[in-house]
Amino acid sequence: MSDEKTPPPTSDTAAPSPDPLTATPAGTPAATPVAPAGRPATISATVPPALGRPAGPPRKPTDNRPTDLIAGRITRGGTGPCYGLVDENGREYALHGPEAGELRVGSFVTLRVAPPTSSFDCGPGTPMRIVTD
């Protein structure tokens, strides 16, 4: 019994078409893969050499960060000249900067600092002078 919606198989039904990406025409040898259009061809067919272990730790620091910059949140702010800052590592600084302008409490800043040139008391923390250029 056949389903009325499904046509009966016939001998003139075409065979499923081959996958164009993997099929090769009859009588031709299989070709080497070719990079798709718009993509570079493989640079090398050889396996790259394995990297060995380093002989030891680097002799010089590999993360050369400036020592005169600190980044952190302002804990004591205002129009100055005294400010408080806690850096990303939790260290507290007492900053003095008469020309620094207004720094709002809670704002995240990066400041160029230097050791103090004169004595000042800006509260708890390591005393530093804000450098303005």
C-alpha positions as CSV (number, residue, x, y, z in Angstrom):
1,M,0.0,0.0,0.0
2,S,1.5,3.3,-1.0
3,D,1.0,6.7,0.5
4,E,-0.9,9.1,-1.8
5,K,1.5,11.9,-1.0
6,T,4.7,10.0,-1.7
7,P,5.3,9.3,-5.4
8,P,6.3,5.7,-6.2
9,P,10.0,5.2,-7.0
10,T,10.9,5.4,-10.7
11,S,13.9,4.3,-12.6
12,D,14.4,7.7,-14.1
13,T,14.9,9.4,-10.7
14,A,18.3,11.2,-10.7
15,A,21.0,9.9,-8.3
16,P,21.8,12.3,-5.4
17,S,24.3,14.9,-6.5
18,P,27.8,14.4,-5.0
19,D,29.1,16.9,-2.4
20,P,30.9,19.5,-4.5
21,L,33.6,20.0,-1.8
22,T,34.7,16.4,-1.7
23,A,33.8,15.0,-5.1
24,T,36.3,14.7,-7.9
25,P,35.2,14.2,-11.5
26,A,35.4,10.6,-12.7
27,G,38.8,9.7,-14.1
28,T,40.7,12.5,-12.4
29,P,43.0,11.9,-9.4
30,A,42.1,13.4,-6.1
31,A,43.6,16.9,-5.8
32,T,45.4,18.4,-2.9
33,P,43.1,20.7,-0.8
34,V,43.1,24.3,-1.9
35,A,42.5,27.2,0.4
36,P,39.0,28.8,0.0
37,A,38.8,32.0,-1.9
38,G,39.9,35.0,0.1
39,R,42.0,33.0,2.5
40,P,45.8,32.6,2.5
41,A,47.3,29.3,1.5
42,T,49.1,27.3,4.1
43,I,52.5,28.8,4.8
44,S,54.3,25.5,5.4
45,A,53.3,21.9,5.3
46,T,55.9,20.9,7.9
47,V,55.2,20.9,11.7
48,P,56.8,23.8,13.5
49,P,59.5,22.9,16.0
50,A,58.6,22.5,19.6
51,L,59.8,25.3,21.9
52,G,62.1,24.1,24.7
53,R,61.8,25.1,28.3
54,P,63.5,28.4,29.3
55,A,66.9,28.0,31.0
56,G,65.6,30.1,34.0
57,P,63.7,33.2,34.9
58,P,64.3,36.3,32.8
59,R,67.2,38.4,33.9
60,K,65.4,41.7,33.5
61,P,61.8,42.4,34.3
62,T,59.4,41.7,31.4
63,D,56.7,44.0,32.6
64,N,58.5,47.3,32.6
65,R,55.9,49.5,34.3
66,P,56.6,53.2,35.1
67,T,57.4,53.6,38.8
68,D,56.1,57.2,38.9
69,L,52.4,56.3,38.1
70,I,49.8,55.0,40.6
71,A,46.3,54.0,39.7
72,G,43.5,53.7,42.2
73,R,40.3,55.1,43.8
74,I,40.2,58.5,45.5
75,T,39.2,58.0,49.2
76,R,39.7,61.6,50.3
77,G,38.8,64.1,47.6
78,G,37.8,67.7,46.9
79,T,39.6,70.7,45.4
80,G,42.9,70.0,47.2
81,P,45.6,70.3,48.0
82,C,45.3,67.0,50.0
83,Y,43.8,63.8,48.7
84,G,43.7,60.1,49.7
85,L,44.1,57.2,47.2
86,V,44.0,53.4,47.6
87,D,45.8,51.7,44.7
88,E,45.0,48.5,42.9
89,N,47.1,46.5,45.4
90,G,45.4,48.0,48.5
91,R,48.2,50.5,49.4
92,E,47.0,53.8,50.8
93,Y,48.6,57.1,49.7
94,A,48.4,60.6,51.2
95,L,48.7,62.8,48.2
96,H,49.6,66.5,48.0
97,G,48.8,68.5,44.9
98,P,48.0,72.2,45.0
99,E,47.5,72.3,41.2
100,A,45.7,68.9,40.8
101,G,42.2,70.4,40.7
102,E,39.1,68.6,41.9
103,L,39.3,64.8,42.5
104,R,36.0,63.3,43.4
105,V,35.7,60.5,46.1
106,G,35.2,57.1,44.4
107,S,36.7,58.1,41.1
108,F,39.3,55.9,39.5
109,V,42.4,57.8,38.5
110,T,46.0,57.4,37.3
111,L,48.4,60.0,38.7
112,R,52.0,60.8,38.1
113,V,53.6,61.1,41.6
114,A,57.0,61.9,43.1
115,P,58.5,61.8,46.6
116,P,57.5,64.9,48.6
117,T,59.8,67.9,48.4
118,S,58.5,69.6,51.5
119,S,56.8,68.4,54.6
120,F,53.0,68.1,54.6
121,D,50.3,66.2,56.4
122,C,47.5,64.9,54.2
123,G,46.4,62.1,56.5
124,P,47.2,58.4,56.6
125,G,49.1,56.7,53.9
126,T,52.4,56.9,52.1
127,P,53.1,60.6,51.5
128,M,53.5,61.5,47.8
129,R,53.4,64.7,45.7
130,I,51.1,64.8,42.6
131,V,53.2,65.9,39.6
132,T,51.4,68.2,37.1
133,D,53.0,69.1,33.9
